[in-house]
Structure formats: C-alpha cells, structure tokens
Amino acid sequence: MKAFFCFLVIACVTCSCHKIETAAPVAHRPPDLIGAWQWVETYWAFQTRSGTTYPGKDSTVILTLAADSSYTIAVNGGTSVANTWQLDTMMTASRIDTLLDFNNPGYYAFAAGSQLYGYQALTIASDTMSLFSTTPDGFSQLKFVPYP
C-alpha cells in the first residue's frame, strides 16, 4: 500500500508540473531614433506656471532625424528648421542619460519658452520619444510619436 501511495504522489506531482508560458511581447516600433516623429505634446513648467501644450487641430509638426545626422522640423509640410544633430551621454552619480544635441536649431517654439536647442535628455519607450530640457527657471518635455 505504501508503494502504491508513493507512486500516486509521484504521478500527481509529475503530471501537475507544466511549463509556464510567457506572454508574447507587445509589438512596438524598435527604439530607433532615425526616422520621422510627430510632435504630440509639450509639458512645461516655468517659474510658478506649468501646463501642457498640444499642436493645433490643423497643425502637423514633424521632426525628422536622418542617418547622416541631419534633421528637419516641418510644419504642415513646409520645412521650418534644418541643421544637424548628434548623440552624447551625461553621467551623474545615479544614472547615465542619453542626450540629443541639436546644433543651431533656430527659433521654432513647440510651446512658449520651449524650443529645441542644445542638449535634450532623450528617452524612447512605448512608441514615444521624449526630449527633456531644463533652464534656470524651469523645464520642458516634448513628446513625439512615429510618423506616419
């Protein structure tokens, strides 16, 4: 009887074990910087004010980053700004940031006081590219999604 009971326990344990299936990864655009990005919003804070700015309903703003390190900002199909960009890194005590440096970006403003100039902290996650910059009086975070 003991042998039968041991066999039954081993059979139950063996049969109840199964491989845990992991969910298939969600299909997202690879975190590739090269390509066209459509501006969708800017969150900003300056001094005591803050807010979120969106493009107008009839406005399409596209930031295109090319493999030859050139970029354009096109508003409703017309080029407003064109120049070059480069990647850099900044190390702090707690992290390493990837920076996107826009060379001489001109004066296209995504929101009041929010322009692409100099170094922008770069992240790409869940099909959204974020560019974060600070000034002595505040910060801005531009958000872009792949275009088209």
VOMIRO-787891 format. One record per residue: x, y, z of N, C-alpha, C in turn. Coordinates in Angstrom, 3 decimals, always signed. Example, Ala and Ser with C-alpha at 12.3 -4.5 7.8 and 13.67 -1.06 7.14 Angstrom:
BEGIN
((+13.190, -5.690, +7.800), (+12.300, -4.500, +7.800), (+13.200, -3.300, +7.800))
((+12.850, -2.250, +7.080), (+13.670, -1.060, +7.140), (+12.900, +0.030, +7.870))
This chain:
BEGIN
((+0.804, -1.182, +0.000), (+0.000, +0.000, +0.000), (+0.854, +1.256, +0.000))
((+1.982, +1.218, +0.785), (+2.875, +2.364, +0.804), (+3.458, +2.613, -0.575))
((+3.811, +1.546, -1.274), (+4.373, +1.691, -2.611), (+3.359, +2.332, -3.556))
((+2.105, +1.900, -3.465), (+1.065, +2.476, -4.310), (+0.865, +3.959, -3.989))
((+0.859, +4.317, -2.684), (+0.683, +5.703, -2.274), (+1.844, +6.561, -2.783))
((+3.083, +6.085, -2.661), (+4.255, +6.815, -3.164), (+4.173, +6.995, -4.674))
((+3.765, +5.925, -5.375), (+3.607, +6.020, -6.831), (+2.559, +7.060, -7.193))
((+1.433, +7.082, -6.466), (+0.363, +8.036, -6.713), (+0.826, +9.476, -6.477))
((+1.577, +9.731, -5.415), (+2.093, +11.074, -5.116), (+3.057, +11.516, -6.207))
((+3.972, +10.624, -6.605), (+4.948, +10.972, -7.653), (+4.228, +11.222, -8.976))
((+3.237, +10.428, -9.293), (+2.486, +10.609, -10.536), (+1.740, +11.939, -10.522))
((+1.125, +12.270, -9.395), (+0.392, +13.544, -9.305), (+1.331, +14.730, -9.434))
((+2.467, +14.691, -8.770), (+3.430, +15.798, -8.845), (+3.962, +15.923, -10.265))
((+4.313, +14.821, -10.880), (+4.859, +14.846, -12.241), (+3.832, +15.372, -13.230))
((+2.600, +14.945, -13.117), (+1.560, +15.369, -14.054), (+1.119, +16.814, -13.834))
((+1.250, +17.300, -12.600), (+0.789, +18.664, -12.328), (+1.828, +19.712, -12.720))
((+3.050, +19.334, -12.957), (+4.079, +20.287, -13.369), (+3.887, +20.612, -14.840))
((+4.005, +21.856, -15.174), (+3.913, +22.259, -16.574), (+4.763, +23.501, -16.795))
((+5.130, +23.692, -18.010), (+5.946, +24.842, -18.372), (+5.076, +26.100, -18.314))
((+5.604, +27.145, -17.704), (+4.884, +28.407, -17.623), (+5.105, +29.150, -18.927))
((+4.027, +29.469, -19.580), (+4.094, +30.203, -20.844), (+4.189, +31.695, -20.552))
((+5.086, +32.366, -21.236), (+5.178, +33.813, -21.083), (+4.414, +34.470, -22.221))
((+3.838, +35.597, -21.933), (+3.064, +36.309, -22.952), (+3.990, +36.794, -24.053))
((+3.477, +36.795, -25.254), (+4.252, +37.307, -26.381), (+4.488, +38.796, -26.172))
((+5.674, +39.288, -26.516), (+5.934, +40.711, -26.328), (+5.017, +41.560, -27.199))
((+4.647, +42.697, -26.670), (+3.809, +43.626, -27.417), (+4.633, +44.214, -28.547))
((+4.061, +44.269, -29.738), (+4.781, +44.793, -30.896), (+4.846, +46.313, -30.816))
((+6.039, +46.827, -30.665), (+6.286, +48.262, -30.666), (+7.351, +48.557, -31.714))
((+7.382, +49.778, -32.148), (+8.460, +50.192, -33.027), (+9.762, +50.046, -32.247))
((+10.807, +49.488, -32.872), (+12.084, +49.390, -32.177), (+12.545, +50.778, -31.740))
((+13.274, +50.849, -30.644), (+13.714, +52.159, -30.168), (+14.790, +52.749, -31.071))
((+14.410, +53.033, -32.291), (+15.322, +53.563, -33.288), (+15.069, +55.052, -33.435))
((+16.094, +55.804, -33.277), (+15.966, +57.253, -33.324), (+15.762, +57.776, -34.739))
((+16.344, +57.103, -35.715), (+16.297, +57.568, -37.101), (+14.879, +57.429, -37.645))
((+14.383, +58.502, -38.241), (+13.047, +58.461, -38.828), (+12.280, +59.738, -38.554))
((+11.000, +59.694, -38.893), (+10.132, +60.858, -38.726), (+9.303, +60.696, -37.457))
((+9.197, +61.773, -36.693), (+8.480, +61.797, -35.423), (+7.503, +62.957, -35.425))
((+6.267, +62.701, -35.049), (+5.245, +63.747, -34.997), (+5.107, +64.255, -33.562))
((+5.188, +65.584, -33.421), (+5.033, +66.201, -32.100), (+3.584, +66.060, -31.657))
((+3.371, +65.569, -30.398), (+2.022, +65.390, -29.882), (+1.727, +66.244, -28.657))
((+2.757, +66.593, -27.877), (+2.517, +67.455, -26.725), (+3.813, +67.941, -26.130))
((+3.686, +69.018, -25.365), (+4.794, +69.537, -24.568), (+4.271, +69.816, -23.173))
((+4.919, +69.196, -22.185), (+4.626, +69.536, -20.798), (+5.721, +70.489, -20.351))
((+5.348, +71.589, -19.730), (+6.336, +72.600, -19.369), (+6.024, +73.179, -17.992))
((+7.053, +73.687, -17.357), (+6.911, +74.410, -16.095), (+7.981, +75.491, -16.077))
((+7.569, +76.728, -15.890), (+8.486, +77.856, -15.802), (+8.045, +78.735, -14.643))
((+8.983, +78.974, -13.755), (+8.726, +79.744, -12.544), (+7.514, +79.162, -11.824))
((+6.431, +79.887, -11.699), (+5.276, +79.385, -10.950), (+4.167, +78.850, -11.848))
((+4.384, +78.840, -13.152), (+3.357, +78.377, -14.081), (+3.757, +77.038, -14.683))
((+2.746, +76.256, -15.065), (+3.004, +74.986, -15.754), (+1.795, +74.667, -16.617))
((+1.996, +73.758, -17.559), (+0.883, +73.378, -18.415), (+1.302, +72.379, -19.473))
((+0.353, +72.002, -20.283), (+0.593, +71.107, -21.408), (+0.110, +71.808, -22.662))
((+0.962, +71.817, -23.676), (+0.632, +72.446, -24.947), (+0.556, +71.364, -26.017))
((-0.474, +71.441, -26.857), (-0.674, +70.484, -27.942), (-0.629, +71.237, -29.265))
((-0.293, +70.543, -30.350), (-0.384, +71.212, -31.647), (-1.842, +71.545, -31.960))
((-2.046, +72.572, -32.770), (-3.401, +72.922, -33.177), (-4.022, +71.812, -34.011))
((-5.343, +71.798, -34.093), (-6.041, +70.751, -34.846), (-5.648, +70.725, -36.314))
((-5.284, +71.856, -36.859), (-4.893, +71.915, -38.269), (-3.379, +72.022, -38.444))
((-2.630, +71.643, -37.413), (-1.175, +71.775, -37.448), (-0.510, +70.411, -37.280))
((+0.421, +70.099, -38.174), (+1.211, +68.882, -38.082), (+2.675, +69.287, -38.045))
((+3.350, +68.920, -36.958), (+4.765, +69.261, -36.790), (+5.552, +67.955, -36.778))
((+6.474, +67.814, -37.737), (+7.251, +66.582, -37.901), (+8.723, +66.882, -37.705))
((+9.351, +66.140, -36.794), (+10.796, +66.184, -36.583), (+11.370, +64.956, -37.271))
((+12.230, +65.167, -38.272), (+12.849, +64.053, -38.989), (+14.325, +64.016, -38.666))
((+14.777, +62.875, -38.143), (+16.184, +62.663, -37.813), (+16.753, +61.681, -38.837))
((+17.713, +62.135, -39.610), (+18.274, +61.309, -40.679), (+19.554, +60.614, -40.213))
((+19.908, +59.526, -40.890), (+21.091, +58.750, -40.549), (+22.382, +59.536, -40.761))
((+22.346, +60.547, -41.608), (+23.556, +61.359, -41.839), (+23.698, +62.476, -40.799))
((+22.950, +62.385, -39.693), (+22.976, +63.348, -38.585), (+22.389, +64.704, -38.945))
((+21.524, +64.749, -39.950), (+20.805, +65.987, -40.244), (+19.389, +65.850, -39.693))
((+18.761, +66.978, -39.447), (+17.379, +66.962, -39.010), (+16.621, +68.105, -39.646))
((+15.299, +67.920, -39.724), (+14.402, +68.988, -40.171), (+13.196, +69.026, -39.239))
((+12.656, +70.204, -39.081), (+11.373, +70.382, -38.424), (+10.458, +70.940, -39.500))
((+9.426, +70.177, -39.829), (+8.483, +70.589, -40.877), (+7.130, +70.871, -40.239))
((+6.569, +72.013, -40.575), (+5.254, +72.402, -40.081), (+4.307, +72.404, -41.266))
((+3.289, +71.550, -41.206), (+2.303, +71.414, -42.286), (+2.970, +71.202, -43.645))
((+4.029, +70.403, -43.663), (+4.690, +70.036, -44.906), (+5.810, +70.966, -45.342))
((+5.928, +72.148, -44.757), (+6.992, +73.083, -45.121), (+8.108, +73.057, -44.092))
((+9.360, +73.046, -44.540), (+10.498, +72.985, -43.631), (+10.683, +74.321, -42.932))
((+10.703, +74.285, -41.600), (+10.914, +75.487, -40.799), (+12.364, +75.609, -40.341))
((+12.958, +74.471, -39.992), (+14.321, +74.458, -39.471), (+15.031, +73.234, -40.037))
((+16.306, +73.387, -40.382), (+17.123, +72.246, -40.830), (+18.551, +72.467, -40.360))
((+19.149, +71.423, -39.809), (+20.538, +71.503, -39.379), (+21.021, +70.108, -39.018))
((+21.934, +69.981, -38.049), (+22.495, +68.676, -37.691), (+22.252, +68.379, -36.219))
((+22.367, +67.085, -35.894), (+22.215, +66.614, -34.523), (+23.309, +65.614, -34.213))
((+23.500, +65.347, -32.920), (+24.442, +64.305, -32.500), (+24.008, +63.753, -31.156))
((+24.419, +62.517, -30.879), (+24.128, +61.890, -29.589), (+25.311, +62.065, -28.662))
((+25.020, +62.179, -27.391), (+26.050, +62.311, -26.374), (+25.520, +61.646, -25.107))
((+26.332, +61.533, -24.091), (+25.883, +60.985, -22.812), (+26.297, +61.920, -21.687))
((+25.549, +61.868, -20.604), (+25.881, +62.621, -19.405), (+25.778, +61.664, -18.229))
((+26.844, +61.584, -17.463), (+26.869, +60.694, -16.311), (+26.696, +61.512, -15.036))
((+25.805, +61.042, -14.176), (+25.654, +61.621, -12.847), (+25.927, +60.516, -11.839))
((+25.821, +60.826, -10.567), (+26.088, +59.818, -9.541), (+25.099, +58.659, -9.606))
((+23.877, +58.923, -10.084), (+22.853, +57.876, -10.047), (+22.460, +57.296, -11.401))
((+22.868, +57.929, -12.516), (+22.421, +57.401, -13.806), (+23.269, +57.963, -14.950))
((+23.039, +57.383, -16.112), (+23.645, +57.868, -17.350), (+22.504, +58.250, -18.277))
((+22.477, +59.492, -18.731), (+21.445, +59.957, -19.648), (+21.977, +59.991, -21.069))
((+21.125, +59.634, -22.023), (+21.437, +59.821, -23.431), (+20.937, +61.204, -23.811))
((+21.790, +61.966, -24.448), (+21.438, +63.328, -24.827), (+21.407, +63.465, -26.334))
((+20.441, +64.196, -26.815), (+20.329, +64.520, -28.229), (+20.653, +66.003, -28.344))
((+21.705, +66.311, -29.064), (+22.172, +67.691, -29.188), (+21.774, +68.236, -30.549))
((+20.963, +69.283, -30.549), (+20.541, +69.938, -31.780), (+21.453, +71.135, -32.024))
((+22.150, +71.124, -33.147), (+23.048, +72.217, -33.489), (+22.273, +73.345, -34.153))
((+22.386, +74.540, -33.599), (+21.775, +75.744, -34.135), (+20.350, +75.483, -34.608))
((+19.444, +75.201, -33.671), (+18.101, +74.787, -34.075), (+17.184, +75.890, -34.568))
((+17.634, +77.109, -34.566), (+16.736, +78.173, -34.997), (+15.757, +78.504, -33.893))
((+14.608, +79.019, -34.247), (+13.700, +79.522, -33.234), (+12.306, +78.937, -33.322))
((+12.149, +77.705, -33.801), (+10.822, +77.109, -33.808), (+10.453, +76.737, -32.370))
((+9.359, +77.270, -31.860), (+8.928, +77.005, -30.484), (+7.766, +76.021, -30.492))
((+7.916, +74.922, -29.763), (+6.842, +73.951, -29.612), (+5.817, +74.428, -28.586))
((+6.218, +75.313, -27.728), (+5.349, +75.952, -26.732), (+6.095, +77.184, -26.254))
((+5.409, +78.060, -25.581), (+6.070, +79.269, -25.086), (+7.292, +78.890, -24.254))
((+8.449, +79.357, -24.669), (+9.681, +79.071, -23.940), (+10.223, +77.674, -24.155))
((+9.634, +76.892, -25.041), (+10.052, +75.509, -25.252), (+10.534, +75.321, -26.678))
((+11.844, +75.402, -26.846), (+12.458, +75.245, -28.164), (+13.454, +74.096, -28.113))
((+13.744, +73.530, -29.286), (+14.826, +72.555, -29.372), (+16.117, +73.351, -29.479))
((+16.909, +73.295, -28.460), (+18.218, +73.935, -28.531), (+19.154, +73.182, -27.607))
((+20.377, +73.034, -28.043), (+21.360, +72.366, -27.210), (+20.983, +70.943, -26.876))
((+21.347, +70.536, -25.680), (+21.168, +69.155, -25.247), (+19.760, +68.903, -24.704))
((+19.170, +67.805, -25.174), (+17.872, +67.334, -24.702), (+18.065, +65.910, -24.183))
((+17.635, +65.621, -22.952), (+17.685, +64.250, -22.445), (+16.681, +63.428, -23.247))
((+17.131, +62.298, -23.769), (+16.357, +61.507, -24.720), (+15.923, +60.184, -24.114))
((+14.635, +59.851, -24.269), (+14.153, +58.505, -23.968), (+13.185, +58.096, -25.074))
((+13.199, +56.814, -25.388), (+12.228, +56.242, -26.322), (+11.636, +55.028, -25.624))
((+10.324, +55.078, -25.384), (+9.637, +53.973, -24.712), (+8.193, +53.931, -25.185))
((+7.691, +52.723, -25.396), (+6.288, +52.518, -25.795), (+5.888, +53.414, -26.957))
((+6.701, +53.411, -27.998), (+6.422, +54.174, -29.217), (+6.379, +55.687, -29.007))
((+6.985, +56.180, -27.950), (+7.013, +57.620, -27.699), (+8.451, +58.057, -27.449))
((+8.867, +59.109, -28.161), (+10.173, +59.714, -27.921), (+9.948, +60.962, -27.073))
((+10.671, +61.065, -25.966), (+10.586, +62.234, -25.101), (+11.920, +62.960, -25.089))
((+11.857, +64.277, -25.201), (+13.038, +65.134, -25.121), (+12.820, +66.080, -23.951))
((+13.708, +66.017, -22.973), (+13.556, +66.769, -21.742), (+14.704, +67.753, -21.611))
((+14.382, +69.001, -21.321), (+15.433, +70.001, -21.117), (+15.088, +70.880, -19.931))
((+16.112, +71.432, -19.326), (+15.918, +72.321, -18.188), (+16.526, +73.682, -18.486))
((+15.996, +74.673, -17.821), (+16.533, +76.027, -17.856), (+16.642, +76.474, -16.400))
((+17.284, +77.605, -16.144), (+17.339, +78.074, -14.754), (+15.948, +78.310, -14.147))
((+14.949, +78.582, -14.989), (+13.607, +78.894, -14.483), (+12.608, +77.751, -14.580))
((+12.982, +76.613, -15.181), (+12.000, +75.545, -15.315), (+12.476, +74.427, -16.214))
((+11.518, +73.745, -16.848), (+11.843, +72.626, -17.736), (+10.755, +72.464, -18.782))
((+11.061, +71.670, -19.796), (+10.043, +71.277, -20.770), (+10.310, +69.845, -21.208))
((+9.242, +69.145, -21.534), (+9.328, +67.781, -22.047), (+8.481, +67.698, -23.302))
((+9.171, +67.517, -24.435), (+8.500, +67.368, -25.719), (+8.245, +65.888, -25.962))
((+7.057, +65.548, -26.464), (+6.740, +64.149, -26.764), (+6.399, +64.012, -28.245))
((+6.953, +62.943, -28.843), (+6.759, +62.652, -30.265), (+6.375, +61.186, -30.419))
((+5.590, +60.893, -31.458), (+5.270, +59.515, -31.826), (+5.734, +59.276, -33.255))
((+5.950, +58.016, -33.637), (+6.395, +57.750, -35.009), (+5.413, +58.301, -36.031))
((+5.956, +58.777, -37.135), (+5.134, +59.337, -38.215), (+5.476, +58.609, -39.495))
((+4.594, +58.228, -40.314), (+3.146, +58.351, -40.255), (+2.540, +57.283, -39.402))
